[in-house]
């Protein structure tokens, strides 16, 4: 019998949906959103932004296997969500959901006209 282990973000349905929407975006858009998320979360938890930049510089993607580990900015943004309490995390999700959904609408609009 194969076990399914949940990732930390899969335990919350809204966070899981947020992650799925984010994962479906183009890498450039993911990176733009990730940088904004890093700045937002660093101010919320009073974490030194320069230390976060240092983490990006020292990042080694071979040490990780998740979809968001391929890019250090995206990795750091997602991991910074983990450092927030539930209320702060919900605030970030609400703030960035609109950007993510708008990016999906743009992607759909670009491919909509097939006549």
Secondary structure as UniProt FT lines:
FT   HELIX           8..11
FT   HELIX           13..23
FT   HELIX           27..44
FT   TURN            45..46
FT   HELIX           49..57
FT   HELIX           61..63
FT   HELIX           67..70
FT   HELIX           72..82
FT   HELIX           86..111
//
